[in-house]
């Protein structure tokens, strides 16, 4: 039953992703929709992206990684030919998160991502989740660290909050944002506090 349906769904999705139409038509359209959504909700995608891309970036060698990313992580994904293993994906990760939040929580516009994350936090609280004094929090798949920074703000009593991501590009951008702190307004889309 269910395993067969999910297997069929995975094959169908894989077929779409491997289709020559995917990178030519679907990816650019999806990206344009994301950028338009962001801009329609007061998120300065072009300005923030230009600001982060103009920073000086050291070349990243994927061969030097202590971990080898799984195959799926290296496939084209979300409009990026190299998936999450490229600068473009890292520069736009927090912008895309803001746009998705605005699209999924339209009443909140540019603060939709805040509503989205707040809903998760409320649900975890309802389930009894707690962060004890001196805890070490690990944010798996942290991207550029937006959720990691949020955890650190929400749980100052934690001993440490660690962000982990397989993409050295995401980690580099997250580290740069922290060294650029404080950024409470443009050019970046999220407050960054030291």
Order of alpha helices (4+ residues) and beta strands (2+ residues): alpha-alpha-alpha-alpha-alpha-beta-alpha-beta-alpha
